[in-house]
Amino acid sequence: MKQIIFIIIGIFFLILGVIGLLLPVIPQIPFFAAGVLFLAGGSKRVQRRVFSSKLYHKHLKAHVDGSRFLTRIVHRIAGDPDEL
């Protein structure tokens, strides 16, 4: 049940991100990021792809590892990347 809710929330945030692309008033990056994190929390396949991507390792891994707050948020939503 938790996975289904995360997938629904993730799709909702991705839709908001697309709307943000069309309307310059709404920021799209935070919505896309939240959508990907929630989808990663709902699907093991998406989780593996996110945590193994070059984009994650290049731009986000240092921030997530260096910040206890971000680490807790990402691991709580998407799960622990070390379990993969």
C-alpha positions as CSV (number, residue, x, y, z in Angstrom):
1,M,0.0,0.0,0.0
2,K,2.9,2.4,0.9
3,Q,4.5,1.7,-2.5
4,I,1.3,2.6,-4.4
5,I,0.9,5.8,-2.5
6,F,4.5,6.8,-3.2
7,I,4.1,6.1,-6.9
8,I,0.9,8.2,-7.0
9,I,2.6,11.1,-5.2
10,G,5.6,10.7,-7.5
11,I,3.5,10.9,-10.6
12,F,1.7,13.9,-9.2
13,F,5.0,15.8,-8.6
14,L,6.2,14.9,-12.1
15,I,3.0,16.3,-13.5
16,L,3.6,19.5,-11.5
17,G,7.1,19.6,-12.9
18,V,5.7,19.4,-16.5
19,I,3.3,22.2,-15.7
20,G,6.2,24.1,-14.4
21,L,8.0,23.7,-17.8
22,L,4.9,25.2,-19.5
23,L,4.3,28.0,-17.0
24,P,7.5,29.9,-16.1
25,V,5.9,31.1,-12.8
26,I,6.0,27.6,-11.3
27,P,9.5,26.1,-10.5
28,Q,9.9,22.7,-12.1
29,I,13.2,21.4,-10.6
30,P,11.9,20.8,-7.1
31,F,8.8,19.0,-8.4
32,F,10.9,16.8,-10.7
33,A,13.3,16.0,-7.8
34,A,10.5,15.2,-5.4
35,G,8.7,13.1,-8.1
36,V,11.8,11.0,-8.7
37,L,12.4,10.5,-5.0
38,F,8.9,9.4,-4.4
39,L,9.0,7.1,-7.4
40,A,12.2,5.6,-6.1
41,G,10.5,4.9,-2.8
42,G,7.7,3.1,-4.6
43,S,9.6,1.0,-7.0
44,K,12.8,-0.9,-6.5
45,R,13.6,-0.7,-10.2
46,V,13.4,3.1,-10.2
47,Q,15.4,3.2,-7.0
48,R,18.2,1.2,-8.5
49,R,18.3,3.4,-11.6
50,V,18.3,6.6,-9.5
51,F,21.1,5.6,-7.1
52,S,23.2,4.1,-9.9
53,S,22.9,7.0,-12.3
54,K,25.9,9.3,-13.1
55,L,23.7,12.3,-12.4
56,Y,23.1,11.2,-8.8
57,H,26.7,10.4,-8.2
58,K,28.0,13.6,-9.8
59,H,25.6,16.1,-8.3
60,L,23.6,14.7,-5.4
61,K,25.6,12.0,-3.6
62,A,28.0,14.4,-1.9
63,H,25.2,16.6,-0.7
64,V,23.2,13.6,0.6
65,D,26.2,12.0,2.3
66,G,27.4,15.4,3.7
67,S,24.0,16.4,5.2
68,R,22.4,14.4,7.9
69,F,19.1,16.1,7.2
70,L,19.1,15.3,3.5
71,T,20.4,11.8,4.2
72,R,17.5,11.1,6.5
73,I,15.0,12.5,4.0
74,V,16.3,10.6,1.0
75,H,16.7,7.4,2.8
76,R,13.3,7.7,4.5
77,I,11.5,8.4,1.2
78,A,13.6,6.3,-1.3
79,G,15.2,3.7,0.9
80,D,18.8,3.0,1.7
81,P,21.0,2.9,-1.5
82,D,23.5,0.6,0.2
83,E,20.8,-2.2,0.3
84,L,20.9,-2.4,-3.5
